[in-house]
């Protein structure tokens, strides 16, 4: 029986025979180029850009390019199984969707379109803390399909607890604490455009939909003087439109949209966060807790010692520390440091099924992709995201088979060479 992933490849060829080419390119470079054409300069800079000279972005890709798969022959790969088990959930492939914020820059349906696409294919979606749609709305669109929640630890522990409790209530099955963004990195593309979407009220739907945040908005804040010109007025209009509720004039006169942005900027992240703070989160959720942003094996050991349930090896797609170690280079030492006592996922630089294979061969439990599905969203909305996921899953299965592996376990035994 033909697998759905192999059938996807055949369907592309048959459509081509009938004169139709894929709307969403299968080639990663063409995918990015086509997405750029569909996005505003500000949106593309925010999604595609990295920190500084973007050397970490390049390092993520170079790490994959250095590794080489050594295929084995005559292994009978007529039957293949790409599935994995993760926290008791059976997944069709070792693939998850990383949190990407402010998706309203990319497509009007934003996180909802991504959630529906992920649900259609059974791929877990990690809801962004900086989403354009509230987590409850996206969860409802996904039905019973798997989803996790990414948590940025703000300066308000009450808000942290509220986010965690909401995530559990709306069916998320894990919480991913992102550690590498306690401050914004030096993101040159955004800086040269002078553009930060949060100042327009974009990407803060988790906050404006939260009862604790609404109460925090009533607290007095120091004045925030701004120049009044056509550009700031457009920003004000964006704030009001982004704020939940009906009636533009009513929202404007209430002052709540402006207060929401001011309070978000005041609370957004907490650079004083330490290992001891993790106890607070454990007291407010029964869900597995993963730490995202781990790059040093000593931090992996500390995570294990603090009772953390899993890790995501990530450098935030190269958006935080320019010149940081690549995720794939960091992976083996972190897997070894955990003593195989917890799942270790990899995020950063993955652009095809062969990259997935290499990450698993070096010990990853599963991988996460971000920019590629955002590009699919820009090109084709929900169907565009579905196409990207199908491309990845088909490429991964074919790579696995052509390398002589019938399962993820055999990939780990096969390894890769440098």
Secondary structure, 3 states (H helix, E strand, C coil): CCCHHHHHHHHHHHHHHCCCCCCCCCCHHHHHHHHHHHCCHHHHHHHHCCECCCHHHHHHHHHHHHCECCCCCCCCCCCCECCEEECCEEECCCEEECCCCCHHHCCCCHHHHHHHHHHHHCCEEEECCCCCCCHHHHHHHHCCCCEEEEECCCCCHHHHHHHHHHHHHCCCCEEEEECCCCCCCCEHHHHHHCCCHHHHCCCCHHHHCCHHHHHHCCCCCCCCCCCCCHHHHHHHHHHHHHCCCCCHHHHHHHCHHHHHHHHHHHHCCCCCCCHHHHHHHHCCCCCEEEEEEECCHHHHHHHHHCCCCEEEECCHHHCCCCCCCCHHHHHHHHHHHHCCCCEEEEECCCCCHHHHHHHHHCCCCEEEECHHHHHHHHHHHHHHHHHHHHHHHHHHHHHHHHCCCCEHHHHHHHCCEC
